[in-house]
Amino acid sequence: MPIELYRDKNHACYMFTDLVEEDGQAVQANQFLIVDDDTGAIIDPGGNLAYNELYMGMLKHFPPQKLSYLLASHADPDIIASLDRWLSSTKALLVISRMWERFVPHFTKTGKTENRVIGVPDGGGRLPLGRHELWLLPAHFMHSEGNFQFYDPVSRILFTGDLGVSMMSGAQAAKPVTDFKAHIPLMEGFHKRYMVSNKIMRLWAQMARQLDISMIVPQHGAPIMGAQAISDFINWIEGLTCGIDLFDDRAYQLPSATIDPVVGKARPTLRPVTA
């Protein structure tokens, strides 16, 4: 069942947190539906694991034939691996960084993306949706080279893709976080590895503070809600040492571990004992 993040008489935002089976084989992922009057958009529709449940869930709130856009923060499989099926079942246009415009046809049959892709320039833009618009905000190198976040001025929700991610189950992801500091242990490891550098974090924080944000909603894990929690998150991001800041020559050495194909893991190479 989707979670209603926002609703008024003309506009609604829904979040799906539990469409992928939690068997440990695939990372938990959120999908989002925004409806404005008689049109709509899906944000980060996900892979084939989520397609059937998302399509059926959308039917309860919105007719698929009126779907205008598939908004993709970037081109990872958990974002748009189901693209071929969405292009077949709807007339929606894919909206994605122009960096990935010529890569996304690899997710579909030949010719299927022709005249169906809007390539967004690095500076982003404002995309009409019904009587309102969605803002496509630059979020490059968080973690993808061509990456966007989506701000809905009506609900004041900022959909942040891989920024703000926390590692948890779908059930846990359904519960908004209001105490950010207690939430950091579920976020820290991911952000230190997947975010590229503190420089990017500081530039993003400077931009984010110009927005009126009611909720920060990532593609994995729980939303961050409330003025204090959102302020704490932006401050934490601004000061985070991450990505290439943490790497040095120790990360670039010739390998010595052996990959064991039976167990699917690396094991250290045993060195002969010398007398």
Residue pairs with C-beta under 8 A, 6 or more apart in sequence:
1 57
2 14
2 15
2 16
2 33
2 57
2 61
3 14
3 15
3 16
3 17
3 174
4 12
4 13
4 14
5 13
5 14
5 15
5 155
5 157
5 215
5 217
5 223
6 12
6 13
6 152
6 154
6 155
6 157
6 214
7 13
8 154
10 36
10 37
10 130
10 131
11 34
11 35
11 36
11 37
11 130
11 132
11 154
11 155
12 33
12 34
12 35
12 61
13 32
13 33
13 34
13 35
13 152
13 155
13 157
14 32
14 33
14 34
14 35
14 57
14 61
15 30
15 31
15 32
15 174
15 217
15 223
16 30
16 31
16 32
16 33
16 50
16 53
16 54
16 57
17 28
17 30
17 170
17 171
17 173
17 174
18 28
18 169
18 170
18 171
18 173
18 174
19 29
19 31
19 46
19 49
19 50
19 53
19 54
19 57
19 170
20 26
20 27
20 28
20 29
20 46
20 49
20 50
20 170
21 49
22 28
22 169
22 170
26 47
26 49
26 78
27 78
27 220
28 167
28 168
28 169
28 170
28 173
28 220
28 221
29 44
29 46
29 47
29 50
29 78
29 219
29 220
30 44
30 173
30 217
30 218
30 219
30 220
30 221
31 42
31 43
31 44
31 45
31 46
31 50
31 54
32 42
32 43
32 44
32 159
32 217
33 40
33 41
33 42
33 43
33 57
33 58
33 61
33 62
34 40
34 41
34 42
34 43
34 129
34 134
34 152
35 61
35 62
36 129
36 130
36 131
36 132
36 154
37 130
37 131
38 66
38 130
39 66
39 67
39 68
39 129
39 130
40 58
40 62
40 66
40 67
40 68
40 129
41 67
41 68
41 69
41 70
41 71
41 92
41 129
41 134
42 54
42 58
42 67
42 69
42 70
42 71
42 86
42 92
43 71
43 73
43 150
43 159
44 71
44 72
44 73
44 78
44 79
44 80
44 159
44 161
44 219
45 51
45 54
45 70
45 72
45 79
45 80
45 82
45 83
45 86
46 54
46 78
46 79
46 80
46 81
46 82
47 77
47 78
47 79
47 80
47 81
47 82
48 81
48 82
48 85
50 82
51 82
51 85
51 86
55 64
55 89
58 64
58 67
64 89
64 90
65 90
65 91
67 90
67 91
67 92
68 92
68 93
68 129
69 92
69 93
69 94
69 95
69 118
69 127
69 129
70 80
70 83
70 86
70 90
70 92
70 93
70 94
70 95
71 95
71 96
71 134
71 136
71 148
71 150
72 79
72 80
72 94
72 95
72 96
72 100
72 104
73 79
73 139
73 144
73 147
73 148
73 149
73 150
73 159
73 161
73 162
73 219
74 96
74 97
74 100
74 143
74 144
74 146
74 147
74 148
74 161
74 162
75 96
75 97
75 100
75 103
75 104
75 144
75 146
76 144
78 219
79 219
80 94
80 96
80 104
80 107
81 107
83 94
83 104
83 107
83 108
83 113
84 107
84 108
84 109
84 112
86 92
87 94
87 108
87 112
87 113
87 116
88 112
92 116
93 116
93 117
93 118
94 104
94 113
94 116
94 117
94 118
95 117
95 118
95 120
95 127
95 136
96 104
96 117
96 118
96 119
96 120
96 146
96 148
97 119
97 120
97 122
97 144
97 146
97 147
97 148
98 119
98 120
98 121
98 122
98 146
99 145
99 146
100 146
101 117
101 119
104 113
104 117
105 112
105 113
120 136
120 148
122 138
122 140
122 146
123 138
124 135
124 136
124 137
124 138
124 148
125 135
125 136
126 133
126 134
126 135
126 136
127 133
127 134
127 135
127 136
132 152
132 153
132 154
133 153
134 150
134 151
134 152
135 150
135 151
135 152
135 153
136 148
136 149
136 150
137 148
137 149
137 150
137 151
137 158
137 207
138 147
138 148
138 207
139 147
139 148
139 149
139 160
139 161
139 163
139 204
140 146
140 147
140 200
141 147
141 195
141 196
141 197
141 200
142 161
142 162
142 163
142 194
142 195
142 196
142 200
142 204
143 162
143 194
143 195
143 196
144 162
147 161
147 162
148 161
149 158
149 159
149 160
149 161
149 163
150 158
150 159
151 157
151 158
151 159
151 211
151 213
152 158
152 159
155 214
155 215
156 211
156 212
156 213
156 214
156 215
157 213
157 214
157 215
157 216
157 217
158 208
158 211
158 213
158 215
158 216
158 217
159 217
159 218
159 219
160 216
160 217
160 218
160 219
161 218
161 219
162 194
162 218
162 219
162 220
163 191
163 195
163 204
163 218
163 237
164 187
164 216
164 217
164 218
164 221
164 224
164 233
165 187
165 190
165 191
165 194
165 218
165 219
165 220
165 221
166 173
166 177
166 183
166 186
166 187
166 190
166 218
166 220
166 221
166 222
167 186
167 187
167 189
167 190
167 220
167 221
168 186
168 221
168 222
172 221
172 222
173 220
173 221
173 222
174 222
175 222
176 215
176 222
176 223
176 224
176 225
177 183
177 222
177 223
177 224
177 225
177 229
178 225
178 226
178 228
178 229
179 229
180 224
180 228
180 229
180 230
180 232
180 233
180 236
181 232
183 222
183 224
184 236
186 221
187 221
191 237
191 240
191 242
192 240
192 241
192 242
192 243
192 246
193 242
193 243
194 243
195 201
195 240
195 242
195 243
196 242
196 243
196 244
197 242
197 243
197 244
197 245
198 239
198 240
198 241
198 242
198 245
200 243
201 237
201 238
201 239
201 240
201 242
202 238
204 237
205 234
205 235
205 237
205 238
208 234
209 234
213 230
214 225
215 223
215 224
215 225
215 230
216 223
216 224
216 225
216 230
216 233
217 223
217 224
224 230
224 233
256 268
256 269
257 266
257 267
257 268
257 269
258 266
258 267
258 268
258 269
259 265
259 266
260 266
260 267
